């Protein structure tokens, strides 16, 4: 089951730039995580957030084009492939002014119980959050 896409805006700051004068690859990882957190925080209720949190098990990132100082970026993200305690989240990072794909990622996340800090089965309540 695939969820609806969520958009998150980002801006390239001077500390995001590396020696080659473009955004450092590590920044893309940060943006991917920021987009996921923004999605969860925007759509999950406080009651759900009090019960669960997510941890990353794996990132796969394909870097397509460079981003530069002051670029405005949109991260589009959605969740797919719910499997017991894991789900797959996709993120596409696009430069706003030319809609150029900068990077795309596939991240495996694990749902955790806030009280036990152990993996917990993804129920319909979680799937419904991303199906908006």
C-alpha positions in Angstrom: 0.0 0.0 0.0 1.4 3.4 -1.0 0.6 6.6 0.9 0.0 10.0 -0.4 3.0 12.3 -0.9 4.0 14.9 1.6 6.0 18.0 0.6 8.6 19.7 2.8 10.5 22.8 1.9 14.2 23.2 2.5 16.8 25.9 1.8 20.5 25.6 1.1 22.6 27.4 3.7 26.3 28.3 3.7 27.1 25.5 6.1 25.5 23.0 3.7 28.2 23.7 1.1 31.4 21.5 0.7 34.8 22.1 -0.9 33.3 21.6 -4.4 30.9 24.5 -3.8 27.8 22.3 -3.8 25.7 20.7 -1.1 27.6 18.0 0.8 26.2 14.5 0.5 25.7 14.2 4.3 23.3 17.2 4.1 21.0 15.1 1.8 20.8 12.5 4.5 19.8 15.1 7.0 17.2 16.5 4.6 15.8 13.0 4.1 15.4 12.5 7.8 13.9 16.0 8.2 11.3 15.3 5.5 10.4 12.1 7.3 10.1 13.8 10.7 8.0 16.7 9.2 5.7 14.2 7.6 5.2 12.2 10.8 4.8 15.3 12.9 2.3 16.9 10.5 0.0 13.9 10.1 0.3 11.8 13.3 -1.8 12.8 16.3 -0.2 13.6 19.6 -1.7 10.4 21.0 0.0 8.3 18.3 3.3 10.2 18.8 3.1 9.4 22.5 3.0 5.7 21.7 5.5 5.3 18.9 8.7 6.6 17.3 10.7 5.5 14.3 14.3 4.5 13.8 16.3 4.2 10.5 17.5 0.7 9.6 18.9 1.5 6.1 19.3 4.4 3.7 19.8 4.0 0.0 20.4 7.3 -1.8 21.0 8.0 -5.5 22.6 11.4 -6.1 21.4 12.8 -9.4 22.3 16.5 -9.6 24.1 19.1 -7.4 22.4 21.7 -5.2 24.0 25.1 -4.6 24.0 27.9 -2.1 20.5 29.5 -1.7 18.7 26.9 -3.7 15.2 26.2 -2.6 14.5 22.5 -2.4 11.3 20.5 -2.1 11.4 17.1 -0.5 8.5 14.9 -1.6 8.1 11.8 0.6 5.7 8.9 0.9 5.5 5.5 2.7 5.2 2.1 1.0 5.6 -1.6 1.8 4.4 -2.0 5.4 5.8 -5.3 6.7 5.4 -6.2 10.3 7.6 -3.6 12.1 9.2 -2.1 9.0 8.1 0.3 6.3 9.8 1.8 3.3 9.9 5.6 2.8 10.7 7.2 -0.5 12.0 10.7 -0.7 12.7 12.8 -3.8 14.6 16.1 -3.5 13.8 18.6 -6.3 15.2 22.0 -6.9 12.2 24.4 -7.0 13.2 26.8 -9.7 13.8 24.1 -12.4 12.2 21.0 -10.9 15.5 19.1 -11.3 15.7 15.9 -9.4 18.7 16.2 -7.1 18.5 12.9 -5.2 16.1 10.1 -4.5 16.2 7.8 -1.5 14.6 4.7 -0.2 14.8 4.3 3.6 13.8 1.4 5.7 12.3 2.5 9.0 11.3 0.5 12.1 8.4 1.5 14.3 9.3 1.5 18.0 7.2 1.5 21.2 7.9 4.6 23.3 7.6 2.7 26.6 9.6 -0.5 25.8 11.9 0.9 23.1 11.3 -2.3 21.2 10.1 -2.8 17.7 6.3 -2.9 17.4 4.0 -4.1 14.7 2.7 -1.5 12.3 -1.1 -1.5 12.8 -3.9 0.0 10.7 -3.7 3.1 12.9 -0.2 3.9 11.5 -1.0 2.9 8.0 -4.1 5.3 8.1 -1.8 8.2 9.0 0.1 8.0 5.7 -3.0 7.2 3.6 -4.4 10.7 4.0 
